[in-house]
């Protein structure tokens, strides 16, 4: 739930300070206005208040404002306490940067920069080696060291023309409609089992499961209330899909759409069974999906990939707050022994040379005076960190300089990942 606005102020503003609970309504109203000012339902608003990490949230207040009078809140920022899966399966403490906004009357005067400065200093003090966010305006966050590290696949599949072939064992999976709220714990148990398997996934804290059930009628655009099916095999829940159906009729007949919200399976057969179900819902001809893993298997099960209308969109932006700790937290596909000359103007404690030595079992990374093999900024490290962006591609773009012949190819293979990293939901 990240919003951005370029910096500025028409009047003097105080520096960022920690948000007090009694200031939340005004603070949140500032954020909502930055998104266009469309009111949220009471349920949505109450949930976001419950999830707001008050000690980790910042506000900037106009002088003499303090929540009342002519001043008030002009900037907002928060940092959820997340754990992010990294290559190798470790769950790493990560600041989930969120709720960032600057009042439109207070731009280009350093409000945003002051919040980003305070926030990254805090993240470092908390001992969290990573920060991550989703960006509604991607060009803003590069100057603070963030880079796109995961991407999501969108598709609009013509299910009237595209057939789905499924792997052996799919017919052993049984599906049944269930109440989304009544079976939430079952779905969360399935989700939790998949978190260590793919970099970029978030271990959900208590309360976050409620986001999946938010279903305001104002947000359905003519679609049904949220529906859910469970996938079961031998009495065990092995997957689920949550979706809506938007009925539509023309003179030629039905033309309904299935709008997938989320789908999770414990194995290829349970996933295939769920996809087959979505392809075959009566009175529908289109399946719309958003933000799915780039390497998801259904793409290799369809009869006509062109009629799936694939699109790619950036998703999770990653920033290394502590280069040494972050690079030690993940593993590497092949052995790496490389000296990185890192540039980090916004967090200068990261600048300098680091020797990274690691393999599929673990890694160490520390300061060194040895000659550098590669030169890059912290942004390139953030982009490549989860294995979804190749250091080789960044080198071809001129953003990574090879100082020892062969070092770039070695590091690019080592930094890769078997599965494409994926952010399952926004924040």
Buried (B, 14 or more C-beta within 10 A) or exposed (E): BBBBBBBBBEBEBBEBEEBEEEBBEBBBBBBBBBEEEEEBBEEBBEBBEEBBBBEBBBBBBBEEBBBEEEBBBBBBBBBBBBBBBBBBEBBBBBBBBBBBBBBEEBBEBBBBEBBBBBBBEBBBEBEBBBBBBBBBEBEBBBEBBBBBBBBBBBBBBBBEEBEBEBEEBBEEBEBEEBEBEEBBEBBBEBBBEBBBEBBBBBBBBEEBBBBBBBBEEEEBEEBBEBBBBBBBBEEEBBBBBBBBBBEBEEEEEEBBBBBBBBBBBBBBBBBBBBBBBBBEBEEBBBBBBBBBBBBBEBBEBBEEEEBBEBEEEBBBBBBBBBBBBBBBBBBBBBBBBBBBBBBBEBBEEBBBBBBBBBBEEBBEBEEBEEEBBBBBBBBBBBBBBBBBBBBBEBBEEEBBEBBEEEBBEBBBBBBBBEBBBBBBBBB
